[in-house]
Amino acid sequence: MTPAALKPQVDLAMVEQIDVRVGTIRQVSMVQGSDKLVALQVNFGDHTRTIVAALALERDDPREIEGRQALFIVNLRPRTMRGVVSEGMLFDIGYADGIKPVLAIPESAVPDGARAG
């Protein structure tokens, strides 16, 4: 793989606006009417959210990530995808580069809701 060109520089203030948190994926279910979207039920410590991600075609069994911690953007505006409201975005590594994506995960277990950055 050849790494993509770097994106344009941004101010630190822009980065500080993004709220990235650790959450534990409690349940993964297929989104009706889609062969690639799954609904993740994610625990962020003080609340649970539904986050829709297009990862069903990337894994033999999308449910294999249940119980795993991962990084999520939690301050995006909610977006309805195939009738399911998504309240954030899963971070993964590799999709944008055309390689099989993997979860962006903490090095060791941390409390759900812990902030990245």
N, C-alpha and C positions, 0 to 999 in steps of 0.2 A: 504494500500500500504506500502510495505517495501522499504525505499529509497535504491537505488543502491549504491554500493561501490564508494568511491571517486576515481576520475581519478588521475593519477600521478601528482605530483607537477610540475609547470612550472615557469620559470622566469617571472618577471614583464615585461621585455622587449618583451616577446612573446605576452603577453596580449595587450600591447600597439600597436602592429602591426595591431590588428583587429579594423576596423573602424565601430562602431555601431552607427547608427543614427535613429532618429525618422522620420517617414514619414506618410503621410495620404493616405490611400487606396482610390483612386478615382473611380476605376472601377474593377470589378471582372468578368472574362469571362472564360468559359470552354475552355480547350485546345483540339482541334480536335483530335480524335483518342485515347483519354484517358478518363477513367471514374473517375480518381482521381485528375488529374492535373488541376489547374486553373492559369490563367495569371492575375496578379495584376498590375494595373497601379498605381504607387505610386509617390506622389509629395514629393520631398525633398527640397522644397523652391526655389532653383535656377535651378532645372531640374526635369524631370519626368523619371522614369525607369520602365521597365517591369521586374517583378520578378515572377517566376513560383514557385508554392507551391503545395504540394500534400495534399490538405485539402478538396477536394470536397466530399469525403466519410465521413468526420468527422462532417459535418453540414447538416441539412435539406436543408438550402438555403445558399450556400457560399456567395451570394451577401449581406447577412446581415452584413458583415463587411465593406461594402462601407461607406466611411465617417469617419471611425475609424482610430486613430493613433496607430502605433505599432512600434516595434524595428526591424531593419534590419541590416544585415552585408552588407556593400556597397563596400568593396574592394576585393571581390572574383573575380577571372577570370570569364568572361562570359561563360555560358554553354548552349548548345542547348539541349532542351528537347522537343521531339515530334515536332520538327521544329520551336519551339519558343525559342528565345535567352533570357535566364534569366540573369539579371545583378545584382544579389545579393541573399540574403537568408533571409527569414522571420524567426524571432525568435518566437517560441511558447513554451508553457510549458505543459508538460505531455506526449507528443507523445512517447518519449524514454522510459517512464515508463509504457506504455500500458494503460494510462488513457485518457479520452477524452481531446484533446488539447484545450488550450485557448491561446489567444494572450498575448504576453508580451507587456504591455502598460504603458505609463507614468501615474503617479498619477493624474495629471491634464494636460490640454492642454499646449503644448509648441510649439515654432516655428518649422515648418518642417525643417529638416536638422540639428536640435540640436543634439550634440554628447552625447553619453552615456559614462560613465567612469570617 
